[in-house]
Amino acid sequence: MKRIKLIILLLSCVIFIYSGVRMSLAFGREPGVIYDGKEKSFTFVNTEETDLFREFKDVIPGDVLTQKIKLYCQNISSKTNLFLKASIDDAVDLPDDITLTVYSGENIISHGSADATNGLDEYVLLGTVSKDGEIDLSVVLTVPTSIGNEISYVEKNIDWQFAVQVLDEDKKPIISPVTGDTSNPWLWFVLLFVSSACILWITINEFKQKRQATNK
């Protein structure tokens, strides 16, 4: 009986820790994108819908703002290339002096006017992974002090699209899933609750048995 309780306790601890890790991933400070190699899908986490640029709000002249973004790669079983391309809403024009620089790690993959895609109109390689890991992205928005009231209340929409190319031994593409938000954080809340309940039940049961043994 004690062995069964020990196994249940260990399994509960594993679920508790794993659920906690996934919840901290989904609700961490940095916006993120998860690519799941098993599900062949992308999931946006810690974003409002798919808005990755929460730091670029209420911009004023003289600002140099940096947005950190995590690209998480999970269930990776083959060499995988990850790509990014961008499209920009043309409804509003921004001064050319406002610049946007995109980094993958320490490598600049795009730089220029925030009113243009600057090479991201086609898919650009962000990095290659052969196992589970992360790619650190950062975007720097620079607004010079020469900019005046022309940017007041202006909203500029940038649409980022991610794609992958999974390679076989001959380096041929196998899949290229589309970007989409399929997150389900409530699943991890449920798992966390169940594992906590199991640990609590075992603790209470052990306490009752010790109390009964003491009263005899």
Secondary structure, DSSP 8 states (H G I E B T S, - for coil): -HHHHHHHHHHHHHHHHHHHHHHHHHTSSS-EEEEETTTTEEEEESSBTTB--TTSSS--TT-EEEEEEEEEEES--S-EEEEEEEEE-TTS---TTSEEEEEETTEEEEEEETTS-TTTTS-EEEEEESSSEEEEEEEEEE--TT--GGGTT----EEEEEEEEEB-TT--B-----------HHHHHHHHHHHHHHHHHHHHHHHHHHHHHHH-
